[in-house]
Amino acid sequence: TALELNWYEPMTFKFEGVTMTHYFTDNWEKVKNFKAKPDDVVIATYPKAGTTWMSEIVDQLFFGEIRRESSSPSIFDRVPFLEFCEDFQTGNTEQSLLTSPRLIKTHLPVQLVPQSFWEQNCRMIYVARNPKDIMVSYYHFDRMNKIQPDPGAWEEYIDKFNTGQLVFGSWYDHVQGWWEKSRSYSRICYVFFEDMREDPAREISRLCSFLGLSPNETQKKEVLRKTGFEEMKKSMADALSNNDEFDESVSPFMRKGIVGDWKNHFTVAQNEAFNEEYRKKMKESDLKFKMEI
Ligand code: A3P
C-alpha cells in the first residue's frame, strides 16, 4: 500500500545522551511542551517490558469494554504513544477517545519526561522487566518492526544492549532512573513484569489501590480474563491486521509472553558473560530482577 512506503528503517543517533531514531524526536518541541492534565495516567516502560499488557489492564480497569467497543479495538489508539503519535501531540485525537482520564504511553527515560507531568502531579505506572527477556523480545521486535533499526546478529545485540545502543538507550539507566525517581515522587507505581506473570490478581489489586479504583470481584475477574495472554493475542489480531508498521509474518507482536524465554537464546557462555556485566552495572543499585519464576 502507499502507506507502507512511508516506513523505512531509521538511523540511530544520540539525543540528549540517549540513543534515538527520528521517529521519536521529530516533534520534540511539541512533546517537550506537552500540557498534562492532573488526572492523566502515564504508562512508562523501556520497550518490550509489557507496555501493551499494562495499557490494556489500565484501560479495562477504568473503562471496561466501553472504549474497546465504541472507540477503537486497538490498544495503540486507546493509549496513545506520547513521543510517536503526532495526532495526539497536536491535540487531534479522535473525539471518542478523549475520555477522562487520558491514558498515555511513553518509553522516555525519566529525565526526558515533559515537565508538565511532574507539575500536574500525574500518576505514573512504570513497568520493568528483566534484561534477558527484554533483549530477546526486543531482538524479535526489531526484526519485525519496520521503524526499528535492523537488530543484526544476536551475539552483537547483547553488546548493543549493554552499551546503550538500542533505541531508548541504556536499559540500566532507564530502570534505575525511574526507580530513583519513585523514591522522591510518590505517584509512581513501580511494577515488575515477572510479578504480573506470577500473580496478576495481586498486581491488579495493587494497581487499583494506586489508581483509587475499587472494582468488585466480578469486574476484577473480567479484567484478568480479558488481559490474559491468549485472550489478548486473539483481540490484538484484529487490531494489528491493518497495522503496516509490523510484519507479523517475521515474528508476532504477541510472541510468547513468558518469563525465561532467554534460556532458549543465550548460550551458556553468553549468559555467563552477561551476568558478569550485569553485576558490575547493577552493583550500586538495590533494584532486583527475577530472571525466572
Ligand atoms: P515477548 O516478546 O517476550 O513475548 P511491549 O508491549 O512493551 O512491547 O511488550 C511486549 C511483550 O509483552 C511481548 O513479550 C509480549 O508477548 C508480552 N505481552 C503482551 N501482552 C501480554 C499478556 N497479556 N501477558 C503476558 N505477556 C504479554
Residues whose N, C-alpha, C, O or C-beta is under 5 A from the ligand:
A	BS01	A3P	Y46 P47 K48 A49 G50 T51 T52 W53 D133 S137 T227 G228 F229 M232 F253 M254 R255 K256 G257 I258
